[in-house]
Amino acid sequence: MLDDLDIKILNILQKSGRTKRNVIAESIGLSIPSVSERLHKLEERGIIEGYFTKLNKKAFNYDIMAYIIVTMESSKYYKGFASKVEKVSQILECHSVLGEGSHLLKAIVKNTEALEKLLGEIQSWPGVMATKTTFVLSTIKETTTIEI
């Protein structure tokens, strides 16, 4: 599915998504048009899902990160829950899970008052039976890089 050159391109981009095509071309021994074509194909196939800039949360006064376990009454509320999650900018991630709860949310807020408001909002959604929140004190590792 992927050849060695595709993998080299992907590894370069995982380290720095802003790497210019000419730098990629030079480092793997291809022409710029060849790199552009490969990137286009990787994007079309959904292997590259996007290019992002990671911002420092503290620079924007987001002082609290929390993981929220949500327990839903029934799967019949899934679509409505997902729709509501999509509209809340403080929720960075939402995962359907097995084990404790039915969903795991990763959220950032500016202070405890904002967290209390967010939890109240989530708890008011149809089908939400309970939430359980864990605060993050510090982050040792956070990455989007995968081994390929």
C-alpha positions in Angstrom: 0.0 0.0 0.0 2.8 2.4 1.0 6.3 2.3 -0.4 9.5 3.3 1.3 9.4 6.8 -0.2 5.8 7.4 1.0 6.9 6.3 4.5 9.9 8.6 4.4 7.6 11.5 3.4 5.1 10.7 6.2 7.9 10.5 8.8 9.2 13.9 7.7 5.8 15.5 7.9 5.1 13.9 11.3 8.2 15.6 12.7 7.3 19.0 11.1 4.1 19.4 9.1 5.4 22.7 7.7 8.3 21.0 5.9 8.5 22.5 2.4 8.1 20.2 -0.6 11.6 21.1 -1.9 13.1 20.1 1.4 11.2 16.8 1.4 12.3 16.2 -2.3 15.9 16.9 -1.5 16.0 14.7 1.6 14.5 11.6 -0.2 15.9 12.1 -3.6 12.8 13.0 -5.6 11.7 15.9 -7.7 9.3 18.5 -6.3 6.6 17.5 -8.7 7.0 13.8 -7.7 6.7 14.8 -4.0 3.6 16.9 -4.7 2.0 14.1 -6.6 2.7 11.6 -3.8 1.3 14.1 -1.2 -1.8 14.6 -3.2 -2.4 10.8 -3.5 -1.7 10.3 0.3 -4.3 13.1 1.0 -6.9 11.6 -1.5 -6.5 8.2 0.1 -7.1 9.6 3.6 -3.7 8.6 4.8 -2.9 12.3 5.5 -5.9 13.7 7.2 -4.7 17.2 7.6 -2.0 19.6 8.6 -2.3 21.3 12.0 -0.6 23.9 14.2 -0.3 23.0 17.9 -0.9 26.0 20.1 0.2 26.4 23.7 -3.0 26.2 25.7 -1.5 28.3 28.6 -0.8 31.2 26.2 -4.6 31.5 25.8 -5.3 31.1 29.5 -6.6 27.5 29.3 -5.3 26.4 32.7 -7.2 23.2 33.2 -7.3 20.0 31.1 -9.6 17.3 32.2 -10.8 13.9 31.1 -14.5 13.4 31.6 -16.0 9.9 31.6 -19.6 10.1 30.4 -22.1 7.3 31.2 -25.1 7.3 28.8 -28.5 5.8 29.6 -28.8 4.1 26.1 -27.2 4.1 22.7 -30.4 5.7 21.3 -28.9 9.0 22.5 -25.6 8.5 20.6 -26.3 10.8 17.6 -27.7 13.6 19.7 -24.7 13.3 22.1 -22.2 13.3 19.2 -24.0 16.4 17.7 -23.7 18.3 21.0 -20.1 17.3 21.5 -19.2 18.7 18.0 -20.6 22.1 19.0 -18.6 22.6 22.2 -15.2 24.1 21.5 -13.7 23.2 24.9 -14.1 19.5 24.1 -11.0 18.6 22.2 -11.6 14.8 21.8 -14.5 12.4 22.2 -14.1 8.7 22.2 -16.7 5.9 22.5 -15.3 3.5 25.0 -15.8 0.1 26.6 -15.2 -0.2 30.3 -16.1 2.6 32.7 -18.7 4.8 31.0 -19.6 5.0 27.4 -17.6 8.0 26.2 -14.3 9.7 27.2 -14.0 13.4 26.6 -10.8 15.5 26.7 -11.6 19.1 27.5 -9.8 22.3 28.3 -11.2 25.2 30.2 -9.8 28.4 31.7 -10.7 27.8 35.3 -12.7 25.7 37.7 -15.8 27.9 37.2 -15.7 27.2 33.5 -15.2 23.5 34.2 -18.3 23.5 36.5 -20.3 25.2 33.7 -19.1 22.7 31.1 -20.0 19.7 33.3 -23.4 21.2 34.0 -24.0 21.5 30.3 -22.9 17.9 29.6 -25.0 16.6 32.5 -28.1 18.3 31.1 -27.8 16.6 27.7 -30.5 13.9 27.0 -29.4 10.5 27.9 -26.4 11.5 30.1 -26.7 9.6 33.4 -23.4 10.5 35.0 -20.0 12.1 34.6 -16.7 11.4 36.3 -13.9 14.0 35.9 -10.1 13.6 36.2 -7.9 16.7 36.3 -4.6 16.7 34.5 -1.8 18.1 36.7 1.0 17.9 34.1 1.6 16.3 30.8 4.6 14.0 30.3 3.9 13.0 26.8 1.4 14.2 24.2 1.9 13.3 20.5 0.1 12.6 17.3 3.1 10.8 15.8 2.5 7.1 15.0 5.1 4.5 14.0 4.9 3.4 10.4 
